Amino acid sequence: MTATVQDDIRDIIQSNDVVLFMKGTPVFPQCGFSSVVARVLDHLQVDYHSVNVLEDFDIREGIK
């Protein structure tokens, strides 16, 4: 993982109280776990930022 990817992930986390790194989006989740977590956060009315890891391979690998 490059320093740039680490910086990008750090910036995302520091800029938002709650971040959901997920496959897909809250409206169109691409896996069951992502869907359940997004629905729970929505049900609890949590203000969160989502990141679709399927759109950025480096971010996906970087959060592992």
Phi, psi and omega per residue, in radians:
M1 nan 2.341 -3.126
T2 -1.449 2.828 3.111
A3 -1.092 -0.581 3.135
T4 -1.102 -0.753 3.113
V5 -1.127 -0.768 3.092
Q6 -1.030 -0.747 3.122
D7 -1.117 -0.735 3.124
D8 -1.069 -0.801 3.132
I9 -1.113 -0.780 3.123
R10 -1.043 -0.761 3.139
D11 -1.095 -0.739 3.124
I12 -1.068 -0.809 -3.099
I13 -1.178 -0.713 -3.109
Q14 -1.270 -0.406 -3.098
S15 -1.526 -0.134 -3.056
N16 -2.412 2.436 3.117
D17 -1.182 -0.685 -3.140
V18 -2.305 2.228 3.123
V19 -2.174 2.306 3.064
L20 -1.961 1.852 3.005
F21 -1.458 2.021 -2.988
M22 -2.441 2.873 3.012
K23 -1.587 1.937 -3.092
G24 1.714 -2.738 -3.137
T25 -2.190 2.876 3.097
P26 -1.006 -0.580 3.135
V27 -1.359 -0.590 -3.111
F28 -2.362 1.250 3.139
P29 -1.160 2.572 -3.093
Q30 -1.848 0.084 3.038
C31 -2.661 2.794 -3.077
G32 -1.104 -0.752 -3.126
F33 -1.096 -0.802 3.118
S34 -1.037 -0.723 3.139
S35 -1.079 -0.821 -3.111
V36 -1.118 -0.797 -3.112
V37 -1.108 -0.765 3.122
A38 -1.088 -0.720 3.127
R39 -1.148 -0.691 3.107
V40 -1.101 -0.831 3.132
L41 -1.074 -0.732 3.098
D42 -1.110 -0.766 3.141
H43 -1.056 -0.679 3.134
L44 -1.442 0.020 3.137
Q45 0.994 0.706 3.095
V46 -1.432 2.295 3.047
D47 -1.430 1.973 -3.083
Y48 -2.379 2.779 3.084
H49 -1.891 2.298 3.118
S50 -1.904 2.571 3.094
V51 -2.214 2.109 3.121
N52 -1.431 1.811 -3.084
V53 -1.233 -0.252 3.105
L54 -1.288 -0.278 3.136
E55 -1.539 -0.233 -3.084
D56 -2.511 1.795 -3.092
F57 -1.027 -0.713 -3.102
D58 -1.117 -0.738 3.088
I59 -1.111 -0.765 -3.135
R60 -1.013 -0.800 3.126
E61 -1.237 -0.600 -3.075
G62 -1.205 -0.463 -3.118
I63 -1.556 -0.093 -3.140
K64 -1.239 nan nan
